[in-house]
Amino acid sequence: MGKNKLYFGCLIAVVLIIIAYASYGMLNRRQNEKLYPVSVIVDNSSSDRWFAFREGLKQASRDYHVQLNIVSTGELSNLEEEKLLIERESENGARGIIVQMCDGNEEEIFAQIQESAGGADVLLVETDVEPEGILPAVIPENYEMGRMIAVSIKEDMQDLTGKKIGILMGHRERLSQKQRLKGFLDEMEDTGVEILWQITDNDNVQNEQLGTAEIIVALENDETERAVDYLVESGTQSCSLYGVGCSEKNVYYLDKKLIKVLIVPNEFHMGYQSVAIIAAKSQDHVLLSQDTMVSFLVVRPEELYEEDNQKLLFPLVQ
């Protein structure tokens, strides 16, 4: 009996030693693996509007063994500034660069971006590519987002004849803004609305001008916040706001019913997919050249706390 106990005791000890050795070997190999360095360059990178995007980047960096560097930036106003940042990140060892274009989408601009990146792979976010195949991009469904703002307005107001609409948009040359605007205007065709003004983020506008509209349409997160500030400061009850956004501020004012409808792009997915696609190159896969589309939700105040909307708006608590 004593010999059997001794035998089984020795057997268990051997098994435990083997398990411990194997675990140590796996951990040691994991520690010796070289992280794939990826830099991210977006406009005003610490802004609250990028919260879900940053969380998606971080989650994917853990899943795909990526060394993530979200470059600290202010407002990116021109291509030259962005090229210098890309060059710096490439020189510092980045093998992949995820970038939001701050200027137009002409083919020669993409060539300059690739040149600035040196040998690093480049992937675009919130920047559609024309013609296709130059650089890969992960982008929202911009045309549909603009169109769904118009659909929402039409659902709320059966007769739009003579309604005065003002449009706030971001950088006029960004293709995302052009596409959202086109989607909105195409859906609004033949409704009898009057487009009073189209204001970009660079325009110096007085509140009196904003107050001339019965409906304000904001095509970008920051512009939705700009409209919110006007409505809060003026205390007006006669203007309806429909916008694109995902920041905490915009969600708060959606909950307060100051925003009638908020179009929310799935920026967590955009961040996650961006890292996943560019990290695949580190495993000797070909970097995809086509666009990857990111979905969005149309959220009304009464739908804010539905499960699907909560998952998209508050990814950290899932």
C-alpha positions in Angstrom: 0.0 0.0 0.0 2.8 2.4 0.9 4.7 1.6 -2.3 1.5 2.4 -4.4 1.2 5.7 -2.6 4.8 6.5 -3.3 4.4 5.5 -6.9 1.4 7.6 -7.5 3.0 10.5 -5.7 6.1 10.3 -7.9 3.9 10.1 -11.0 1.9 13.2 -10.0 5.1 15.1 -9.4 6.5 14.2 -12.8 3.2 15.3 -14.5 3.3 18.6 -12.6 7.0 19.2 -13.6 6.1 18.6 -17.3 3.2 21.0 -17.1 5.2 23.7 -15.4 8.1 23.3 -18.0 5.7 23.5 -20.9 4.0 26.5 -19.4 7.3 28.2 -18.9 8.4 27.4 -22.4 5.2 28.9 -23.9 5.5 32.0 -21.7 9.1 32.5 -22.6 8.4 32.2 -26.3 5.6 34.7 -25.9 7.9 37.1 -24.2 10.5 36.7 -26.9 8.1 37.3 -29.7 8.7 40.7 -31.4 5.8 43.1 -31.2 4.7 44.5 -34.6 4.9 48.3 -34.2 1.9 50.2 -35.6 1.4 54.0 -35.3 -2.0 55.8 -35.6 -2.3 59.3 -36.8 -5.8 61.0 -36.6 -6.9 64.5 -36.2 -6.9 65.7 -32.5 -6.2 62.1 -31.3 -7.1 62.7 -27.6 -10.5 64.0 -28.5 -13.5 62.4 -26.8 -15.0 61.6 -30.3 -12.2 59.0 -30.8 -13.0 57.1 -27.5 -14.6 54.0 -29.1 -12.1 54.0 -31.9 -9.2 54.0 -29.5 -10.7 51.2 -27.5 -11.0 49.1 -30.7 -7.4 49.8 -31.5 -6.3 48.7 -28.1 -8.3 45.5 -28.1 -7.0 44.5 -31.5 -3.4 45.3 -30.4 -3.8 42.8 -27.6 -5.4 40.2 -29.8 -2.8 40.6 -32.7 0.3 41.2 -30.6 0.8 44.7 -31.8 2.9 47.5 -30.2 0.4 50.4 -30.6 1.4 54.0 -30.7 -1.4 56.5 -30.9 0.4 59.7 -32.0 -0.5 62.8 -29.9 -1.9 65.4 -32.3 -3.9 68.6 -32.4 -5.9 69.7 -35.4 -4.3 68.4 -38.6 -4.8 71.3 -41.0 -2.7 70.3 -44.1 -1.1 67.5 -45.9 2.5 68.7 -45.3 2.0 68.5 -41.5 0.6 65.0 -41.9 3.5 63.8 -44.1 6.0 65.0 -41.5 4.3 62.9 -38.8 4.2 59.9 -41.1 7.9 60.2 -41.9 8.8 60.6 -38.2 6.8 57.4 -37.3 8.4 55.5 -40.1 11.9 56.6 -39.1 11.1 55.6 -35.5 10.4 52.0 -36.6 6.7 51.8 -37.3 6.1 49.0 -39.8 2.4 49.9 -40.1 0.8 53.3 -40.1 -3.0 53.9 -39.7 -3.8 57.4 -40.8 -6.8 59.7 -41.3 -6.3 61.9 -44.3 -6.8 65.6 -43.6 -6.9 66.7 -47.2 -8.4 65.7 -50.5 -8.3 62.3 -52.1 -6.4 62.9 -55.3 -4.2 60.0 -56.5 -1.0 62.0 -56.2 -1.7 62.7 -52.6 -1.8 59.0 -51.9 1.5 58.5 -53.7 3.0 61.2 -51.4 1.7 59.5 -48.3 3.2 56.2 -49.4 6.5 57.9 -50.1 6.5 59.5 -46.6 5.8 56.1 -45.1 9.0 54.6 -46.5 8.7 50.9 -46.3 5.8 50.9 -43.8 2.4 49.7 -44.7 -0.3 52.4 -44.8 -4.0 52.0 -44.0 -6.5 54.8 -44.1 -9.4 55.4 -41.8 -12.4 57.7 -42.5 -10.9 58.3 -45.9 -12.4 56.8 -49.0 -10.0 55.9 -51.8 -10.6 56.9 -55.4 -9.7 55.2 -57.6 -9.8 52.0 -55.6 -6.8 49.9 -55.1 -4.3 52.6 -54.3 -4.4 52.3 -50.5 -6.7 50.1 -48.3 -9.2 52.0 -46.1 -11.6 51.2 -43.2 -14.4 53.7 -43.6 -18.0 54.3 -42.5 -20.9 54.1 -45.0 -20.8 57.8 -45.5 -23.4 58.1 -48.2 -25.9 56.0 -46.3 -25.3 57.9 -43.1 -26.2 61.2 -44.8 -29.2 59.6 -46.5 -30.5 58.2 -43.2 -30.4 61.7 -41.6 -32.8 62.8 -44.4 -34.9 59.6 -43.9 -35.2 60.3 -40.2 -36.3 63.9 -40.8 -38.9 62.7 -43.3 -40.3 60.2 -40.8 -40.7 63.0 -38.2 -42.1 65.7 -40.5 -44.6 64.5 -43.0 -44.8 67.8 -44.9 -41.4 69.4 -45.5 -42.5 72.0 -48.0 -40.8 75.3 -47.2 -38.9 74.0 -44.2 -35.6 75.8 -43.7 -32.6 73.6 -43.2 -29.0 74.5 -42.3 -26.1 72.1 -42.8 -23.0 72.0 -40.6 -20.1 69.9 -42.0 -16.4 69.3 -41.4 -13.6 69.9 -43.8 -15.1 70.6 -47.2 -12.5 68.7 -49.1 -12.8 65.5 -47.1 -14.5 62.9 -49.2 -16.5 61.6 -46.2 -18.2 65.0 -45.9 -18.9 65.2 -49.6 -20.5 61.7 -49.5 -22.6 62.4 -46.5 -23.8 65.7 -48.0 -24.7 64.0 -51.3 -26.6 61.2 -49.5 -28.6 63.8 -47.5 -29.3 66.0 -50.5 -30.3 63.1 -52.8 -32.8 61.8 -50.3 -34.2 65.3 -49.7 -34.7 65.9 -53.4 -38.2 67.0 -54.4 -39.3 67.4 -50.8 -39.7 71.2 -51.1 -37.2 72.1 -48.3 -35.0 75.2 -48.5 -31.3 74.8 -47.8 -30.4 78.1 -46.2 -26.7 77.5 -45.7 -23.9 75.0 -45.7 -21.2 75.9 -43.1 -17.8 74.1 -42.8 -15.6 73.8 -39.7 -13.4 76.7 -41.0 -16.2 79.2 -41.4 -16.6 82.0 -38.8 -20.3 81.9 -38.1 -22.5 83.9 -35.7 -25.3 82.3 -33.7 -27.7 84.6 -35.5 -27.1 82.7 -38.7 -27.6 79.3 -37.1 -30.9 80.6 -35.7 -32.3 81.1 -39.2 -32.8 77.4 -39.6 -35.7 75.3 -38.4 -33.7 72.1 -38.8 -29.9 71.8 -38.3 -28.1 68.9 -39.9 -24.6 68.2 -38.6 -22.5 65.8 -40.7 -19.6 65.2 -38.3 -19.2 64.7 -34.5 -17.6 68.1 -33.8 -20.2 69.9 -35.8 -23.0 68.2 -33.9 -21.4 69.4 -30.7 -21.2 72.9 -32.2 -24.9 72.8 -32.9 -25.6 71.5 -29.4 -23.6 74.5 -27.9 -25.7 76.9 -29.9 -29.0 75.3 -28.8 -27.9 75.2 -25.2 -26.7 78.8 -25.2 -29.6 80.2 -27.1 -32.3 78.2 -25.3 -34.2 77.9 -28.5 -37.0 75.3 -28.7 -37.9 76.0 -32.3 -34.9 74.2 -34.0 -34.6 70.5 -34.5 -31.1 68.9 -34.5 -30.1 65.8 -36.5 -26.5 64.8 -36.5 -23.6 62.3 -36.8 -21.6 61.6 -33.7 -20.3 59.3 -31.0 -18.8 61.5 -28.3 -20.0 61.4 -24.7 -21.3 64.9 -25.1 -23.4 64.1 -28.0 -24.8 61.0 -26.4 -25.6 63.0 -23.3 -27.6 65.5 -25.3 -29.3 62.8 -27.2 -30.5 61.4 -23.9 -31.7 64.9 -23.0 -33.7 64.9 -26.3 -31.9 68.0 -27.5 -30.7 65.9 -30.5 -33.6 64.3 -32.3 -31.6 61.6 -34.0 -27.9 60.6 -33.7 -26.2 58.6 -36.5 -23.5 56.6 -34.7 -20.7 55.0 -36.8 -19.3 51.8 -35.3 -15.9 53.3 -34.5 -14.9 50.5 -32.1 -15.1 48.1 -35.1 -13.3 50.6 -37.3 -10.4 50.7 -34.8 -10.3 47.0 -34.4 -10.4 46.2 -38.1 -7.7 48.7 -38.9 -5.2 47.0 -36.6 -6.4 43.5 -37.6 -5.9 44.2 -41.3 -2.5 45.9 -41.0 -1.2 43.3 -38.5 -2.0 40.5 -41.0 1.0 41.8 -43.0 3.3 40.8 -40.2 2.2 37.2 -40.7 3.3 37.4 -44.4 -0.3 38.0 -45.6 -1.0 40.4 -48.4 -2.2 43.8 -47.2 -5.8 44.2 -48.5 -6.2 46.9 -51.1 -10.0 47.2 -51.1 -12.1 49.3 -48.7 -13.6 47.7 -45.6 -17.0 49.2 -44.7 -18.1 50.0 -41.2 -21.7 49.9 -40.2 -23.7 52.5 -38.2 -26.8 52.9 -36.0 -29.6 55.3 -36.2 -30.4 56.2 -32.5 -33.3 58.1 -31.1 -33.5 59.2 -27.5 -36.1 56.5 -26.6 -33.8 53.8 -28.1 -30.6 54.9 -26.4 -30.7 52.2 -23.7 -31.5 49.3 -26.0 -28.8 46.5 -25.8 -27.4 46.9 -29.3 -27.0 50.6 -28.9 -25.4 50.3 -25.5 -22.8 47.9 -26.9 -21.8 50.3 -29.6 -21.9 53.5 -27.5 -20.2 52.1 -24.4 -17.8 49.3 -25.5 -15.8 49.3 -22.2 -18.7 48.1 -20.1 -19.4 45.1 -22.3 
